[in-house]
């Protein structure tokens, strides 16, 4: 479809031409009358811009008015324009409103001079007198657009050139934006700005400034009206050579080839208003205000690159011929059963390029033609509105025949997944409308109160569809809805909004339960009927179905946002009613609960279909799953609450069945916990071993469920059949893992886990002692003897803790002291029994510690010698018996230290203490330190050596 929009004497005019078949249509656009505006101040249209959606066939034409308003017109895929709408700034109408606020701001804000839509990444670029702005959002949801980046180009011009400038316009070249400005003294200048996606927003990075372009061609006021235009043959190919034009409304046209944007040459001698490339991409079409449209060849070196299609009209004609072939084959359906004719038919379509067309796909065009034909044009004996149901049946049958034709002739095998998905969606939409019409007819037989409600929804949707199709303006809204099956989503939106507004509170839902019950029954019937069509397609065309659902980027219609939104709204309304009916109409509660279960089941089925149809592991799938999981948990929780509230065993079983089907583990865990059925719980833990992709196993979920509720005792006392699964789950939870390892008699593994636990920081004396003791017991239970290295390491740590208990004045809640700290504390004591504990620490701390702290060990020996009066002890030897003398020696700190370090029965970790400092070296050290006479020195020697040589005193 060709579209042109222009301004003409303060009014707008839109020109459309579809497939070369229709005559050119000119449609005028004016600003609607405003009673507040005097006639002589009537607003005029002064700007125009078109935006074509990335993901559909609609085009938006925007006209800016002199009063700051926006006149918005939408053209659908048939070339039919909607009624002009005036969008006031601040109405919140999506990106169109945002564009409006950019185009026309108040006087204190700089007006937008130019807008452009970059289709590759769906960003909107806007240029005012100072800034280049980048607006970003979801192309599928234009209301999401926000300012995603900007650059003050005027400041950059001034910074680089130190001159006053006036921003003119810009042109797009791939990722680059060339901004044209007029300088007072330097003439025309171009700033090259690279616009790329950053981590959080778009980044506008100036890369180069071209100064003083085309000097001498324009000067003064003439240079203010110069436009910069560009054509890039392949934006994705960095080798593509762009061609630029500088268009002067009061002077000649200049052209430039290549990315330098510097060397412009004259290619047309008269002033022009605008320019665009020809269909063959071999020449520029210039709009000369006096001579009309003129053609100027593009530069020779770029023609080969810019030649994209030598004959665009021929391609359009081929699309028309392909559509005619499809229509003829459908009319002669029986002849296509002949394999030869089917093969010839497929070959003709291939020769016409029917399977390679991205836009105006003839297969989709004919499909929409079948389901969107107005009833008055459908034919048959009765074309009245009263027979819409019968005509819908005829449409359904004809469309099914069309699908059979495509399947039998092998066309399904050549179509793209997106085309197949769209065709299957049309089949479901026509079935949805047929089932809804049948349900409406049932309501009309007895004038049910729900009938006006349903027709209100139909009228709302019909009026919305009519606003985009002028040809439908005279048709009744209900007929429009049923006749335009491809626009069925408008009905879903109308249903969603009406249910949300009419039954917003529980009181409103309960008061209108009769209407709510009947209308939701109609919707359920329509959705379930569409589900049956989906199932029929999967069985009738299995290979095409698998290809469409596995390779298409389009979600199935039953899993679309519109279906899910409509079902969510109706389910919420029924839930509100169910919550309130028990107080006012208890007799309706069972029916409400049953309806809530049906709607929730269908809603969750649609959510799951969307998740399963998305690309595995993609961000889209993860987002859809999070939405699915949130809806699932909420709906199942509500259903379970009502089932447990006097719903009976049948209601509980129904909720449990739905939870199992959708892996609603939270619901199942709560159900088993509430009813106290361990048998049911363990059965779920056995059977639900392989959940959905994101849900995992139920037993794993239940483990976490217990942990979250701090019910660790129950977790650790589950049946032994879940031991291995539980052990794998609690691997990171060391405080629980060793218990499970002991339970499973994995003593060696338990000792390792306890070893890691005993080395945690911040443990108290009591905690560390308990864990080390358990570690030792685990080692012994695993078969390791008392003399094994690991057991001796634990004994060493336990010994140090025992020593800390003896020297510490605190409690068992105190933190663990290091060996160095304990040695320093012990050496501050004067009592021999306390001071000598320093040597027990050296013995238990290991040979590595002793080697690292040899000086400290020697100092300890000196301290032990200093606390004893050796001369007094030597004098006492003369007057006392040997037994008394030996007892006195044993009470000395030196003797007790020697027992800890060199005694045969003392505990020593690692290599013997003598490997670090032997007893003879100790004697020499103490002899030099004390400087005793010979006789007292003998006493010191007795105290030291009797620890290793027995208690007999031998004079030397």
ZAMARGU-4260 file (C-alpha; in steps of 0.2 Angstrom, whole numbers, plus 5000, padded with zeros to 4 digits):
<rodrens>
0) 5000/5000/5000 | 5007/5017/4995 | 5004/5031/5007 | 5007/5050/5005 | 5002/5064/5017
5) 5005/5082/5014 | 4999/5100/5019 | 4988/5111/5008 | 4983/5128/5014 | 4982/5124/5032
10) 4973/5107/5029 | 4980/5090/5027 | 4977/5077/5013 | 4981/5059/5013 | 4984/5049/4997
15) 4982/5030/4998 | 4985/5016/4984 | 4983/4998/4988 | 4991/4984/4977 | 4989/4995/4961
20) 4971/4990/4960 | 4961/5004/4968 | 4960/5021/4961 | 4970/5034/4971 | 4960/5041/4985
25) 4962/5058/4993 | 4955/5061/5010 | 4955/5078/5018 | 4960/5081/5036 | 4955/5096/5046
30) 4955/5102/5064 | 4938/5099/5071 | 4929/5115/5077 | 4933/5121/5094 | 4919/5132/5101
35) 4932/5142/5112 | 4941/5147/5096 | 4935/5162/5086 | 4933/5159/5067 | 4947/5170/5062
40) 4959/5161/5074 | 4955/5144/5068 | 4969/5132/5069 | 4979/5127/5054 | 4989/5111/5050
45) 5007/5116/5049 | 5017/5099/5051 | 5015/5081/5045 | 5024/5065/5049 | 5020/5046/5046
50) 5025/5032/5057 | 5023/5014/5051 | 5022/5001/5065 | 5036/4988/5065 | 5025/4973/5069
55) 5009/4976/5060 | 5002/4983/5044 | 4995/4999/5050 | 5002/5017/5047 | 4999/5032/5058
60) 4998/5049/5050 | 5001/5064/5062 | 4997/5082/5058 | 5003/5096/5070 | 4992/5111/5072
65) 4996/5129/5074 | 4988/5128/5091 | 4998/5114/5098 | 4986/5100/5095 | 4989/5083/5085
70) 4977/5076/5072 | 4979/5058/5072 | 4974/5046/5057 | 4976/5027/5056 | 4977/5018/5040
75) 4974/4999/5041 | 4981/4985/5030 | 4967/4988/5017 | 4971/5007/5015 | 4955/5012/5024
80) 4958/5027/5036 | 4950/5030/5052 | 4941/5046/5057 | 4953/5060/5062 | 4955/5062/5080
85) 4962/5077/5089 | 4974/5072/5103 | 4976/5085/5117 | 4993/5085/5125 | 4992/5077/5142
90) 4978/5065/5138 | 4989/5050/5140 | 4986/5042/5123 | 5003/5033/5121 | 5017/5037/5110
95) 5006/5047/5098 | 5002/5059/5112 | 5021/5059/5117 | 5025/5063/5099 | 5012/5077/5100
100) 5020/5084/5115 | 5036/5084/5106 | 5030/5092/5090 | 5020/5106/5099 | 5025/5112/5116
105) 5021/5129/5124 | 5031/5144/5119 | 5044/5142/5133 | 5049/5125/5126 | 5058/5123/5109
110) 5047/5116/5096 | 5052/5100/5087 | 5058/5103/5070 | 5059/5085/5064 | 5054/5067/5069
115) 5061/5050/5062 | 5057/5032/5066 | 5072/5020/5065 | 5064/5003/5061 | 5079/4992/5065
120) 5077/4995/5084 | 5061/5004/5085 | 5067/5021/5092 | 5060/5038/5089 | 5072/5052/5085
125) 5066/5070/5088 | 5076/5086/5085 | 5072/5103/5092 | 5081/5120/5092 | 5094/5113/5104
130) 5093/5094/5107 | 5093/5077/5098 | 5081/5066/5108 | 5080/5047/5108 | 5063/5040/5113
135) 5062/5021/5117 | 5049/5008/5122 | 5041/4992/5116 | 5036/4993/5098 | 5021/4982/5102
140) 5015/4994/5116 | 5017/5012/5110 | 5011/5019/5126 | 5028/5013/5134 | 5039/5025/5125
145) 5049/5037/5136 | 5064/5048/5134 | 5079/5036/5133 | 5093/5048/5129 | 5097/5065/5123
150) 5112/5076/5117 | 5113/5095/5117 | 5119/5097/5099 | 5118/5116/5100 | 5130/5116/5114
155) 5142/5105/5105 | 5141/5116/5089 | 5145/5131/5100 | 5159/5122/5110 | 5167/5117/5094
160) 5165/5133/5083 | 5162/5146/5096 | 5148/5154/5085 | 5129/5156/5085 | 5120/5142/5076
165) 5103/5137/5071 | 5098/5119/5070 | 5090/5115/5054 | 5086/5096/5052 | 5094/5079/5052
170) 5095/5062/5042 | 5098/5044/5047 | 5112/5033/5041 | 5112/5016/5050 | 5117/5020/5068
175) 5122/5038/5063 | 5112/5054/5064 | 5119/5068/5054 | 5112/5085/5061 | 5113/5100/5049
180) 5115/5117/5057 | 5118/5135/5050 | 5132/5145/5057 | 5132/5164/5056 | 5150/5165/5049
185) 5154/5148/5044 | 5139/5143/5034 | 5132/5125/5034 | 5140/5112/5046 | 5135/5094/5050
190) 5138/5085/5066 | 5139/5066/5065 | 5131/5058/5081 | 5131/5039/5084 | 5116/5033/5092
195) 5118/5016/5100 | 5110/5005/5114 | 5119/5007/5131 | 5118/4997/5146 | 5103/5006/5153
200) 5098/5018/5139 | 5103/5024/5122 | 5119/5034/5121 | 5121/5049/5109 | 5140/5051/5105
205) 5146/5064/5094 | 5160/5057/5082 | 5164/5071/5070 | 5160/5088/5064 | 5160/5094/5046
210) 5163/5113/5045 | 5158/5125/5031 | 5149/5114/5019 | 5145/5120/5001 | 5153/5137/5003
215) 5147/5150/4991 | 5131/5141/4986 | 5120/5149/4999 | 5122/5163/5010 | 5112/5174/5023
220) 5094/5169/5025 | 5094/5157/5010 | 5104/5144/5020 | 5091/5143/5034 | 5080/5133/5022
225) 5092/5119/5018 | 5087/5101/5020 | 5099/5086/5022 | 5094/5070/5014 | 5102/5053/5013
230) 5100/5036/5005 | 5109/5021/5012 | 5107/5005/5002 | 5110/4992/5016 | 5111/4999/5034
235) 5118/4982/5040 | 5132/4982/5028 | 5146/4993/5034 | 5153/4994/5016 | 5138/5002/5009
240) 5141/5019/5002 | 5128/5032/5006 | 5123/5046/4995 | 5118/5063/5002 | 5109/5078/4995
245) 5108/5096/5001 | 5092/5104/4996 | 5090/5123/4995 | 5073/5130/4993 | 5081/5146/4986
250) 5096/5138/4977 | 5103/5123/4968 | 5104/5105/4974 | 5121/5097/4979 | 5125/5079/4980
255) 5139/5070/4989 | 5144/5051/4988 | 5152/5042/5003 | 5153/5045/5022 | 5164/5060/5021
260) 5150/5072/5020 | 5162/5085/5014 | 5164/5086/4995 | 5147/5092/4988 | 5144/5095/4969
265) 5130/5103/4960 | 5117/5091/4952 | 5102/5102/4950 | 5102/5121/4947 | 5084/5126/4954
270) 5077/5127/4971 | 5067/5112/4977 | 5056/5108/4992 | 5060/5090/4995 | 5068/5074/4988
275) 5066/5055/4988 | 5074/5040/4979 | 5064/5032/4964 | 5057/5015/4965 | 5072/5008/4955
280) 5084/5016/4967 | 5094/5023/4952 | 5088/5042/4953 | 5082/5055/4965 | 5065/5063/4963
285) 5065/5081/4966 | 5050/5092/4970 | 5052/5108/4960 | 5039/5121/4966 | 5038/5128/4948
290) 5041/5112/4937 | 5034/5098/4947 | 5043/5082/4950 | 5060/5080/4942 | 5072/5065/4940
295) 5090/5067/4943 | 5102/5051/4941 | 5111/5046/4956 | 5130/5046/4955 | 5137/5032/4944
300) 5147/5023/4957 | 5133/5020/4968 | 5119/5015/4956 | 5124/4996/4957 | 5123/4996/4976
305) 5107/5006/4976 | 5098/4995/4963 | 5087/4984/4975 | 5073/4980/4963 | 5072/4985/4945
310) 5054/4983/4943 | 5043/4986/4959 | 5027/4986/4949 | 5031/4969/4942 | 5033/4962/4960
315) 5016/4969/4965 | 5008/4961/4950 | 5015/4944/4955 | 5007/4946/4972 | 4990/4949/4964
320) 4992/4934/4952 | 4997/4923/4967 | 4981/4928/4976 | 4971/4925/4961 | 4978/4907/4960
325) 4973/4904/4978 | 4956/4910/4975 | 4954/4899/4959 | 4961/4884/4968 | 4949/4886/4983
330) 4934/4888/4971 | 4940/4872/4962 | 4944/4863/4978 | 4940/4845/4972 | 4952/4847/4957
335) 4966/4849/4969 | 4965/4831/4975 | 4974/4827/4959 | 4993/4825/4964 | 4998/4832/4947
340) 4987/4847/4948 | 4992/4850/4966 | 5010/4850/4960 | 5007/4862/4946 | 4997/4874/4958
345) 5012/4874/4970 | 5024/4877/4956 | 5015/4892/4950 | 5014/4899/4967 | 5033/4897/4969
350) 5036/4905/4953 | 5026/4920/4958 | 5036/4922/4974 | 5021/4918/4985 | 5031/4909/4999
355) 5044/4922/5000 | 5034/4938/5003 | 5036/4946/5020 | 5022/4959/5017 | 5005/4957/5008
360) 5007/4938/5011 | 4994/4931/4999 | 4990/4916/5010 | 4986/4928/5025 | 4977/4940/5013
365) 4965/4927/5007 | 4963/4920/5025 | 4958/4937/5031 | 4947/4939/5016 | 4937/4924/5021
370) 4934/4928/5039 | 4932/4947/5037 | 4919/4948/5023 | 4904/4957/5028 | 4888/4947/5030
375) 4879/4957/5017 | 4893/4953/5005 | 4894/4934/5010 | 4880/4928/4999 | 4868/4914/5002
380) 4849/4915/5004 | 4849/4924/5021 | 4861/4938/5023 | 4852/4947/5037 | 4859/4951/5054
385) 4847/4938/5062 | 4857/4924/5052 | 4874/4929/5058 | 4876/4912/5067 | 4873/4903/5051
390) 4885/4914/5041 | 4898/4911/5054 | 4896/4892/5051 | 4898/4895/5033 | 4914/4905/5036
395) 4921/4892/5047 | 4918/4878/5035 | 4925/4888/5020 | 4941/4893/5031 | 4943/4874/5036
400) 4942/4870/5017 | 4955/4883/5014 | 4966/4875/5027 | 4963/4858/5019 | 4968/4865/5002
405) 4985/4872/5009 | 4988/4855/5017 | 4984/4844/5003 | 4994/4854/4990 | 5009/4855/5001
410) 5009/4873/5004 | 5010/4871/5023 | 5027/4864/5021 | 5033/4880/5012 | 5025/4893/5023
415) 5035/4901/5037 | 5030/4897/5055 | 5023/4915/5058 | 5011/4913/5043 | 5005/4896/5050
420) 5003/4903/5067 | 4992/4917/5060 | 4981/4906/5050 | 4978/4894/5065 | 4974/4909/5075
425) 4961/4915/5062 | 4953/4897/5064 | 4952/4899/5083 | 4945/4917/5082 | 4931/4912/5070
430) 4926/4897/5081 | 4926/4909/5096 | 4914/4921/5088 | 4903/4906/5082 | 4902/4899/5100
435) 4899/4916/5107 | 4885/4919/5095 | 4877/4902/5099 | 4878/4906/5117 | 4870/4924/5114
440) 4856/4916/5105 | 4852/4905/5120 | 4851/4920/5131 | 4840/4929/5119 | 4827/4915/5119
445) 4821/4919/5137 | 4828/4937/5137 | 4841/4933/5151 | 4847/4948/5161 | 4865/4944/5155
450) 4860/4948/5137 | 4861/4967/5138 | 4878/4965/5147 | 4885/4954/5133 | 4878/4966/5120
455) 4886/4981/5129 | 4903/4972/5127 | 4899/4969/5108 | 4894/4987/5105 | 4910/4993/5114
460) 4921/4982/5103 | 4911/4986/5087 | 4913/5005/5089 | 4932/5003/5092 | 4933/4992/5076
465) 4923/5005/5066 | 4934/5019/5071 | 4948/5011/5061 | 4937/5006/5046 | 4927/5020/5038
470) 4918/5007/5027 | 4910/5000/5042 | 4903/5016/5049 | 4885/5012/5044 | 4885/4994/5050
475) 4878/4989/5067 | 4892/4987/5080 | 4887/4969/5084 | 4887/4964/5066 | 4905/4972/5064
480) 4911/4961/5078 | 4905/4945/5071 | 4909/4949/5053 | 4927/4954/5057 | 4935/4939/5065
485) 4953/4945/5063 | 4948/4959/5074 | 4942/4948/5088 | 4955/4954/5100 | 4945/4971/5102
490) 4931/4960/5109 | 4942/4952/5121 | 4948/4970/5127 | 4930/4975/5129 | 4925/4960/5139
495) 4941/4963/5150 | 4937/4981/5153 | 4918/4978/5156 | 4920/4964/5169 | 4933/4974/5178
500) 4922/4990/5179 | 4905/4981/5182 | 4911/4969/5195 | 4925/4978/5203 | 4920/4975/5222
505) 4914/4959/5230 | 4897/4967/5234 | 4895/4972/5215 | 4899/4954/5210 | 4888/4946/5222
510) 4873/4958/5218 | 4875/4954/5199 | 4879/4935/5201 | 4865/4930/5189 | 4872/4941/5175
515) 4890/4936/5180 | 4886/4917/5180 | 4877/4917/5163 | 4890/4929/5154 | 4905/4919/5161
520) 4896/4903/5154 | 4896/4911/5137 | 4914/4915/5138 | 4919/4898/5144 | 4909/4890/5130
525) 4918/4901/5117 | 4936/4898/5124 | 4933/4879/5126 | 4927/4879/5108 | 4943/4888/5102
530) 4953/4875/5112 | 4944/4861/5103 | 4949/4869/5087 | 4967/4871/5093 | 4966/4852/5097
535) 4958/4848/5080 | 4972/4857/5071 | 4986/4848/5081 | 4978/4832/5076 | 4973/4836/5058
540) 4989/4845/5053 | 5002/4838/5065 | 5018/4843/5055 | 5012/4860/5051 | 5006/4862/5069
545) 5023/4857/5076 | 5032/4869/5064 | 5021/4883/5069 | 5022/4881/5088 | 5040/4876/5088
550) 5048/4890/5076 | 5036/4904/5077 | 5039/4920/5087 | 5020/4923/5088 | 5012/4915/5104
555) 4997/4905/5100 | 4981/4915/5101 | 4974/4905/5116 | 4990/4910/5125 | 4990/4928/5120
560) 4990/4943/5132 | 4972/4947/5126 | 4965/4930/5130 | 4974/4929/5147 | 4969/4947/5151
565) 4951/4943/5147 | 4951/4927/5157 | 4960/4935/5172 | 4947/4949/5173 | 4932/4937/5172
570) 4941/4925/5185 | 4943/4940/5197 | 4925/4945/5195 | 4919/4927/5200 | 4932/4926/5214
575) 4925/4943/5221 | 4907/4935/5220 | 4912/4919/5228 | 4920/4929/5243 | 4904/4938/5246
580) 4890/4926/5241 | 4891/4916/5257 | 4885/4931/5267 | 4870/4936/5256 | 4866/4921/5245
585) 4873/4906/5252 | 4863/4895/5240 | 4874/4901/5226 | 4891/4897/5234 | 4893/4880/5226
590) 4889/4886/5209 | 4901/4900/5211 | 4915/4889/5217 | 4912/4877/5202 | 4913/4892/5190
595) 4928/4899/5198 | 4937/4882/5196 | 4932/4881/5178 | 4938/4899/5174 | 4954/4897/5184
600) 4958/4880/5175 | 4956/4889/5158 | 4966/4904/5163 | 4981/4893/5169 | 4980/4882/5153
605) 4982/4898/5143 | 4996/4904/5154 | 5005/4887/5152 | 5002/4887/5133 | 5011/4904/5132
610) 5026/4898/5142 | 5027/4881/5132 | 5026/4890/5116 | 5040/4903/5119 | 5058/4900/5114
615) 5066/4888/5127 | 5077/4898/5140 | 5073/4915/5132 | 5070/4930/5142 | 5052/4930/5135
620) 5049/4913/5142 | 5056/4917/5159 | 5045/4932/5160 | 5029/4922/5154 | 5033/4909/5167
625) 5034/4922/5181 | 5017/4929/5177 | 5011/4911/5175 | 5018/4906/5192 | 5011/4921/5201
630) 4993/4918/5194 | 4994/4900/5198 | 4999/4902/5216 | 4985/4915/5218 | 4971/4906/5210
635) 4975/4889/5218 | 4977/4897/5235 | 4959/4905/5233 | 4952/4889/5227 | 4960/4879/5241
640) 4953/4891/5254 | 4935/4889/5247 | 4937/4870/5245 | 4942/4868/5263 | 4928/4880/5269
645) 4915/4867/5269 | 4918/4863/5250 | 4918/4844/5253 | 4930/4831/5248 | 4925/4832/5230
650) 4929/4850/5229 | 4946/4847/5238 | 4950/4833/5225 | 4946/4844/5211 | 4958/4858/5217
655) 4971/4845/5220 | 4969/4838/5203 | 4971/4856/5195 | 4986/4859/5206 | 4995/4843/5200
660) 4991/4847/5182 | 4999/4864/5184 | 5013/4859/5197 | 5005/4870/5210 | 5017/4864/5223
665) 5013/4878/5236 | 4994/4873/5235 | 4998/4854/5237 | 5010/4857/5252 | 4997/4868/5260
670) 4983/4855/5257 | 4993/4841/5264 | 4998/4851/5279 | 4980/4857/5283 | 4972/4840/5281
675) 4987/4831/5290 | 4988/4817/5277 | 5006/4811/5277 | 5001/4797/5265 | 4995/4810/5252
680) 5010/4820/5255 | 5022/4806/5252 | 5012/4800/5237 | 5015/4817/5229 | 5033/4817/5233
685) 5035/4800/5224 | 5024/4804/5209 | 5028/4822/5205 | 5047/4819/5202 | 5048/4827/5185
690) 5039/4844/5186 | 5038/4858/5173 | 5054/4866/5166 | 5055/4880/5179 | 5046/4871/5194
695) 5058/4856/5197 | 5053/4842/5209 | 5039/4843/5222 | 5050/4834/5235 | 5063/4848/5233
700) 5050/4861/5234 | 5043/4853/5250 | 5060/4853/5258 | 5062/4872/5255 | 5044/4874/5261
705) 5048/4866/5278 | 5064/4876/5279 | 5055/4893/5276 | 5043/4888/5290 | 5058/4883/5302
710) 5051/4866/5303 | 5068/4857/5302 | 5063/4843/5314 | 5050/4837/5302 | 5062/4839/5287
715) 5076/4828/5295 | 5063/4815/5300 | 5056/4811/5283 | 5055/4793/5277 | 5071/4785/5272
720) 5066/4784/5254 | 5069/4802/5252 | 5086/4802/5260 | 5096/4804/5244 | 5085/4818/5238
725) 5086/4827/5254 | 5105/4825/5256 | 5107/4833/5239 | 5096/4847/5243 | 5104/4851/5260
730) 5122/4850/5253 | 5125/4869/5256 | 5117/4868/5273 | 5131/4861/5283 | 5122/4862/5300
735) 5109/4850/5293 | 5120/4840/5281 | 5130/4831/5295 | 5114/4825/5303 | 5107/4818/5287
740) 5124/4809/5284 | 5124/4802/5301 | 5106/4796/5298 | 5112/4788/5282 | 5127/4780/5291
745) 5139/4790/5280 | 5151/4793/5295 | 5166/4798/5285 | 5157/4811/5275 | 5149/4817/5292
750) 5166/4819/5299 | 5172/4830/5285 | 5156/4841/5286 | 5159/4843/5305 | 5177/4847/5302
755) 5171/4862/5290 | 5159/4867/5303 | 5171/4867/5317 | 5182/4879/5308 | 5169/4892/5306
760) 5172/4910/5312 | 5164/4916/5328 | 5161/4900/5337 | 5160/4899/5355 | 5170/4888/5366
765) 5155/4877/5369 | 5150/4876/5351 | 5168/4872/5345 | 5170/4858/5358 | 5153/4850/5353
770) 5157/4850/5335 | 5175/4843/5337 | 5168/4829/5349 | 5155/4824/5336 | 5169/4824/5322
775) 5179/4813/5333 | 5165/4801/5336 | 5161/4801/5317 | 5179/4797/5313 | 5179/4782/5325
780) 5163/4776/5318 | 5170/4776/5301 | 5183/4764/5306 | 5198/4776/5309 | 5208/4771/5325
785) 5213/4782/5340 | 5231/4784/5333 | 5225/4790/5315 | 5231/4806/5310 | 5214/4814/5308
790) 5209/4808/5326 | 5225/4815/5333 | 5221/4832/5325 | 5204/4832/5333 | 5212/4827/5350
795) 5224/4841/5348 | 5210/4854/5345 | 5200/4847/5360 | 5216/4847/5371 | 5218/4866/5367
800) 5200/4869/5371 | 5202/4860/5388 | 5217/4871/5392 | 5207/4886/5388 | 5194/4881/5400
805) 5207/4879/5414 | 5216/4896/5411 | 5200/4906/5406 | 5190/4916/5419 | 5176/4918/5407
810) 5162/4905/5402 | 5159/4892/5389 | 5150/4906/5378 | 5167/4915/5376 | 5175/4914/5359
815) 5189/4903/5355 | 5207/4909/5359 | 5222/4906/5348 | 5237/4896/5355 | 5247/4912/5356
820) 5234/4921/5366 | 5233/4906/5378 | 5252/4905/5380 | 5252/4923/5384 | 5239/4921/5397
825) 5247/4906/5405 | 5264/4915/5407 | 5256/4929/5417 | 5252/4916/5430 | 5264/4913/5445
830) 5257/4897/5451 | 5267/4883/5444 | 5252/4872/5439 | 5244/4887/5429 | 5261/4893/5421
835) 5266/4876/5416 | 5250/4875/5405 | 5259/4886/5392 | 5270/4870/5389 | 5254/4859/5387
840) 5249/4872/5374 | 5265/4871/5365 | 5264/4852/5365 | 5246/4851/5358 | 5248/4865/5345
845) 5259/4855/5334 | 5277/4856/5328 | 5273/4869/5315 | 5267/4881/5329 | 5283/4877/5340
850) 5295/4880/5326 | 5286/4897/5322 | 5286/4902/5340 | 5303/4895/5346 | 5308/4911/5355
855) 5292/4911/5364 | 5295/4893/5369 | 5312/4898/5376 | 5305/4913/5385 | 5292/4901/5393
860) 5306/4890/5400 | 5314/4905/5408 | 5298/4910/5416 | 5296/4893/5423 | 5313/4893/5430
865) 5310/4911/5438 | 5295/4906/5449 | 5306/4893/5459 | 5319/4897/5473 | 5331/4884/5468
870) 5344/4888/5483 | 5330/4886/5496 | 5325/4869/5487 | 5343/4863/5487 | 5344/4867/5506
875) 5328/4858/5510 | 5335/4842/5502 | 5348/4840/5516 | 5335/4840/5530 | 5321/4830/5521
880) 5318/4813/5515 | 5320/4808/5497 | 5301/4806/5495 | 5298/4824/5502 | 5312/4830/5490
885) 5304/4822/5475 | 5287/4828/5479 | 5294/4846/5480 | 5303/4844/5463 | 5286/4838/5456
890) 5278/4854/5461 | 5290/4865/5452 | 5285/4873/5435 | 5300/4867/5427 | 5296/4849/5431
895) 5278/4850/5426 | 5284/4859/5410 | 5296/4845/5406 | 5282/4832/5409 | 5271/4841/5396
900) 5285/4842/5383 | 5295/4826/5386 | 5285/4815/5397 | 5281/4798/5389 | 5263/4798/5393
905) 5260/4816/5388 | 5250/4821/5373 | 5260/4829/5359 | 5254/4834/5342 | 5265/4832/5327
910) 5284/4828/5329 | 5291/4827/5346 | 5295/4843/5355 | 5313/4837/5356 | 5314/4840/5337
915) 5312/4858/5340 | 5320/4860/5357 | 5328/4845/5366 | 5329/4843/5385 | 5348/4846/5385
920) 5346/4862/5375 | 5333/4867/5388 | 5345/4863/5403 | 5359/4873/5394 | 5347/4888/5392
925) 5341/4887/5410 | 5359/4886/5416 | 5364/4901/5407 | 5348/4910/5413 | 5349/4906/5431
930) 5368/4907/5434 | 5366/4895/5449 | 5380/4888/5460 | 5384/4870/5457 | 5373/4864/5472
935) 5357/4873/5467 | 5360/4869/5449 | 5359/4851/5453 | 5342/4854/5460 | 5336/4862/5444
940) 5343/4847/5434 | 5334/4835/5445 | 5318/4844/5442 | 5320/4844/5423 | 5327/4826/5420
945) 5316/4817/5432 | 5301/4820/5421 | 5309/4809/5408 | 5320/4797/5418 | 5309/4792/5432
950) 5308/4798/5450 | 5325/4792/5456 | 5337/4805/5461 | 5355/4801/5456 | 5369/4813/5461
955) 5381/4817/5448
</rodrens>
